[in-house]
Structure formats: C-alpha cells, structure tokens
Amino acid sequence: MEILSKKVFKKSESFKDFENLKSLSYENTLNKIFQIYEKNQIYLKEKFDHHFMSILNEAINDLKNKRKNSDMFDLKKNTLMEINSFSNDIDIMKYLIHRYRYEIFPQKKIIDKFPPLLQIEPSSICNFRCVFCFETDKTFTNKKNGFMGTMELETFKKIVDQIHGKIEFLTLASRGEPLVSKNFVKMLEYCKGKFLNLKINTNASLLDEKKSHAILSNDVKTVVFSADAANDELYSKLRVNGKLETTLRNIKKFAEIKKKHYSNKKIITRVSGVKFSKDQSFDEMLKLWGSLVDQVAFVDYNPWENSYEKEPNHISKPCSDLWRRMFVWWDGKVNPCDVDYKSTLTVGNFNSLNISEAWNSHAYNKMRDFHLDNKRSSLTPCKSCTVI
Ligand SMILES: C[S@@+](CC[C@H](N)C(=O)[O-])C[C@H]1O[C@@H](n2cnc3c(N)ncnc32)[C@H](O)[C@@H]1O
C-alpha cells in the first residue's frame, strides 16, 4: 500500500475532503450573523465581558472584510452546519467568539485563561489497531507500562465543573475508544446543557441503542464516526480488528433512531476517514455513507504512530496546537498534544493542577517559547513531529 504522507501537517487545514450533504449557503449564514449582531448590540454588551465582546467585534470585522487576507477569520465548510444548528441567536454569537479563539488565537499566538478546546479522554484503551494509529505501538498498549486505563466518573465530573461556562468546545475522545468506558453514558448525561460545541469521535463498533440514545439526547453537537473505507477488504486492512459490516450496521441503526425519536434535534453526524493510501476513494465514501450522515470527510494522515522513533525533521514553525487545545487523559495527566501519546511533555496532573493553571503554567509557556524561538528540535517528540 502506497502511504500518503505530507512534509508538514497543517492542523488548520487538516480536512483533505469535506462534503456537507445538506446544502447550506455561506452568504445566507453570513447575513444571518450580521443581522443578529446589529440587532442585539445592547444585549450583547451586557451579556459578554469586555474580552469576549472585543473578540466578537474582531470576528465580525474579519467576516465583513472577508477574503482580503487568508489569515482572517472566515466560515469554513465544517462550521456552516454548526452555526445553523443553534436555535438561540445569542448562542451563535457565543459560538463565533469561541470559534475565533480556536482558529485565530493559534495564528496570533494569543492565550487567555482557558484553552479554546479541551479534549477529555474517557479511555486510552482501544479495541482497534488502525495501521496509522499509535495504538499499534506495543510499548504504549502493553498494560504493564501504565498507559492503558479508563477515567473515573468523579474525575470527569470535577473537570466538567471547572470548565463549565469557561470552555465551550469540548471533545470526548483522545487516544483510545471512548465507548470502551463503562461511564460513557453517565459522562454525556453530566455534560447536558453545559457546552455549545460538544463533540465525540468513535469507531462506532461498540455503538448500541442505549449509547445512541445517550448521544442523541444529551446535547452532543457533532458525532464523528471514524471510518476510512467503503469496502470490506480495505476497511479491515486499515481499521485492524474492525469489520465494515458491524460499523455500517451500527451507524444505520443510529440514523434510524435519530430519524424516529430525535427528528427535531440538530445534532450533526459525520463519517470521517484518515486519508492514508491512494486506494481510498472519496466518491466511494460518499456513495456508502452519504445517505446515513450529514457530512463525509477525509482528514490528512498525521504520521504519529511512531512519534518517538522517527528521525528529527527540520521544521521550524511553531506547532499551532500549543495555542489551540489541551488534553486531559484518563488518569488526569494534562498534555499539550496527542502526537506525544506517551506524555513526555505533560505539564502535570489534574489532581494537583487546575485547567486554567495548567494552560498558563510555566512549563506550558516554556514549551511555547521553544517553539517560537525556532527550537522545537530540543523537545521530544516535537523534533520529529510535522504538525504546524
Ligand atoms: C485516535 S482516534 C480515537 C477515537 C476513536 N477511537 C475513533 O476511532 O474515532 C481519534 C481520531 O483520530 C483519527 N486518527 C487516527 N490516526 C490518525 C492519524 N495517523 N492521522 C490523522 N488522524 C488520525 C481517527 O480516525 C479518529 O477520527
């Protein structure tokens, strides 16, 4: 199999292919945003503090001057459906503030009190061994080495309590398969009504009716089903231990439950594959999955399955993730990224460090400085990582 690998992995452009199956107008969405913004000026100034209001003003300003500069804030294909999913106008404004923080802060190298996105890992254990994933690294998955486990519900609740109202973008997934966790349903229930943009990633192999109902009834904004192929043979080659038949059956069932019981719910469903080989066809993906979900995508392959063995490269640009997102793993370890899946870069443990302290810690800022000073080569695994 010929592997597709890029010299740099540009996180802000990691969608290789992306298709919204429902047509959405960019111009209409933009006009809706401008109308809400103009109409609610007084209320918005009461609702948001000075910091958030100035971010909103910047975002609107960029949208009004669109396409003048490629680094300006714009509405990407994947955001259109999210924006149109809100029934409350003010939520759209709030969403723009946090989307701006997510997309533009990493470019402008701004940090404020909280990361734009937090990823919490319910489980580092995965039932698959996808060829392109670090779950193939036996030094990682060997139980004796201490990396494998699932998060206690109490730890999860404590994190959510701390970030509720501060962080709006939360993803429940990082290294393992979240549905392996026996607390998964309870975790979703605890998140209900607390986040504007709650996302989960799952390989869907363990998706049953109970979990489908939990996803559909607890304010998940986007559920990403990871699947990389549209035929049995290729699927099994890439998603080792997985079977296309099972994944397809579970996603079909999920779509049925959604249609029957939650037809008014504006949850976004996506099938997303890692574009790893030339053998994968996006047209075939669209044909198979297009009628079952709202979006189909391929993301670029990020060569992270052997982060610690790869030769150093000569990338000098800073990694944007240091300003974009932070991870809390099942055991409370707070980490700056998932390419570092064995946490050599951890800044501490959630048990002794709160989320805001971790994000603004000396250790984190030191890492950022190394990256800004063209010295990512002194950090492992940054020296061999291609993410910018
Ligand atoms: C590591 S997985 C964990 C969550 C879950 N087990 C799943 O399959 O969705 C999170 C996401 O990363 C993607 N992924 C895995 N390996 C990748 C790689 N080498 N490059 C880019 N994305 C990758 C997966 O397809 C999935 O969408």
Ligand as a Chemical Component Dictionary entry (heavy atoms), coordinates in Angstrom:
data_LIG
# 
_chem_comp.id                   LIG 
_chem_comp.type                 NON-POLYMER 
_chem_comp.pdbx_formal_charge   0 
_chem_comp.three_letter_code    LIG 
# 
loop_
_chem_comp_atom.comp_id 
_chem_comp_atom.atom_id 
_chem_comp_atom.alt_atom_id 
_chem_comp_atom.type_symbol 
_chem_comp_atom.charge 
_chem_comp_atom.model_Cartn_x 
_chem_comp_atom.model_Cartn_y 
_chem_comp_atom.model_Cartn_z 
_chem_comp_atom.pdbx_ordinal 
LIG C1  C1  C 0  -7.207  8.398  17.772 1  
LIG S1  S1  S 1  -8.924  8.315  17.356 2  
LIG C2  C2  C 0  -9.658  7.992  18.918 3  
LIG C3  C3  C 0  -11.158 7.959  18.876 4  
LIG C4  C4  C 0  -11.814 6.716  18.312 5  
LIG N1  N1  N 0  -11.185 5.509  18.661 6  
LIG C5  C5  C 0  -12.023 6.816  16.807 7  
LIG O1  O1  O 0  -11.609 5.917  16.085 8  
LIG O2  O2  O -1 -12.640 7.789  16.381 9  
LIG C6  C6  C 0  -9.387  9.983  17.076 10 
LIG C7  C7  C 0  -9.442  10.388 15.605 11 
LIG O3  O3  O 0  -8.122  10.387 15.089 12 
LIG C8  C8  C 0  -8.135  9.839  13.790 13 
LIG N2  N2  N 0  -6.790  9.328  13.527 14 
LIG C9  C9  C 0  -6.222  8.178  13.937 15 
LIG N3  N3  N 0  -4.963  8.073  13.472 16 
LIG C10 C10 C 0  -4.729  9.179  12.736 17 
LIG C11 C11 C 0  -3.606  9.655  12.005 18 
LIG N4  N4  N 0  -2.480  8.965  11.925 19 
LIG N5  N5  N 0  -3.713  10.836 11.368 20 
LIG C12 C12 C 0  -4.859  11.559 11.445 21 
LIG N6  N6  N 0  -5.948  11.183 12.140 22 
LIG C13 C13 C 0  -5.879  10.004 12.775 23 
LIG C14 C14 C 0  -9.200  8.772  13.885 24 
LIG O4  O4  O 0  -9.681  8.390  12.620 25 
LIG C15 C15 C 0  -10.257 9.434  14.730 26 
LIG O5  O5  O 0  -11.162 10.154 13.938 27 
# 
loop_
_chem_comp_bond.comp_id 
_chem_comp_bond.atom_id_1 
_chem_comp_bond.atom_id_2 
_chem_comp_bond.value_order 
_chem_comp_bond.pdbx_ordinal 
LIG C1  S1  SING 1  
LIG S1  C2  SING 2  
LIG S1  C6  SING 3  
LIG C2  C3  SING 4  
LIG C3  C4  SING 5  
LIG C4  N1  SING 6  
LIG C4  C5  SING 7  
LIG C5  O1  DOUB 8  
LIG C5  O2  SING 9  
LIG C6  C7  SING 10 
LIG C7  O3  SING 11 
LIG C7  C15 SING 12 
LIG O3  C8  SING 13 
LIG C8  N2  SING 14 
LIG C8  C14 SING 15 
LIG N2  C9  SING 16 
LIG N2  C13 SING 17 
LIG C9  N3  DOUB 18 
LIG N3  C10 SING 19 
LIG C10 C11 SING 20 
LIG C10 C13 DOUB 21 
LIG C11 N4  SING 22 
LIG C11 N5  DOUB 23 
LIG N5  C12 SING 24 
LIG C12 N6  DOUB 25 
LIG N6  C13 SING 26 
LIG C14 O4  SING 27 
LIG C14 C15 SING 28 
LIG C15 O5  SING 29 
# 
